[in-house]
Amino acid sequence: MDKGRDSRRYRKKRNIRGMQEQAERDERRTGAEFREHQLRRNEKNMQRRSGRHRQTALRKRRRRERRIREIRRALLLTVLLILFVVLSVNWISGMISGGAKEDTSAATAAVSTQAETELSGAAAEASTEDEEVNPDAGDPSDDAKENPAESVSGENASAHALNTTFFSGYKPVKDGSTKAITNPEVDSHYGILVDLENGNVVAQRASDEVISPASMTKILTVLVAAEQIKNLDDQVTITQEITDYIYQNDCSAVGFAVGETVPVRDLLYGTILPSGADAALGLANYVAGSQEAFVALMNQKVQELGLSDTAHFANVIGIYDEQNHCTVTDMAMILKAAVENDLAREVLSAHTYTTAKTEQHPEGIKISNWFLRRIEDKDSGGTVQCAKTGYVVQSGNCAASYMESASGKHYICVTGTAHSAWRCIYDHVAIYKDFTA
């Protein structure tokens, strides 16, 4: 009995204690202090979450703005790169073709005329290591400006008589009347102007310094060949050896194919107008049997002209060689001798020429003397009748030309080391204007 009574009493006390503890917990959970504490905690949580949201939003906005800036920068760089590539491709293609149009776009219109012509010149003739680029592939729009009376074809080529008498010999005279070429517009480091009627050097700049004549060499090549050729209709076959040589030495060419048979006449015009190495080598093989034998004839001619002290030639093309050299004075006298030869003068004066039709070229090949075609509308004070250009790295752009002034006087001008083919043309124009009558 007593044990059962004690057990019930224990359970009652335990329940009462549990209820009291539960009540205390309930009081704590429902009390104002608890509620206030919960409110503060909830507010802090909300503030914390709100702050994180604002920071997250700010970071997203900054990332978005950074991406936009990066995209804009990338677009700008892409546009600049595309412009650079387009300009580079145009420039390079102009160099390869050897002729370039003067840019007439609105952007270039803001550039000065001098800068415009210099840029055109850089594209007009490629700066290959050994030889000038073929100018025959130049500006096609110039065909519209061609004077048909000046165009020569393989069927109607004929020599014109030289209606003047030049001074005798090949030793021009420098005296007190010789003037220095001081015009700052003349870019060439070397230059000479010779009056062909009396042999006086009218003006000069370092005219006795030895230079590499580059493709002006071909004036002598054509002169020597013209003196040896008996029949202009003789046929010459272009060999694999010739084409291999011009490719190995990066020379300009007319474009004759291996095995193509062409008349000697075409080789003469092809040597001068597009500065074709294939034509020059064909001439050498036809006349002398080899380039080496023909070069011997060239140096023999130089000796006959009395120029061997400073002039010597090592190839028929003008490829740079320490043994291929002369002064601008020497080259002026070589051009004088060429002008005195009817056939050589006819070739040097042709503005355009079309080679004979062959199986490889059914329409022939149209070639041009771009120096003559580009200088004909410039105010030089006369008419430039014959010309040959040249380029190697060691001598820059050079040219030799023969001009008849408005008063009927005759002059030869030779320059070297101009920085572009166009600049070379303007150098000749400036020298003729400054010193001819």
Disulfide bonds with the S-S distance in Angstrom:
none
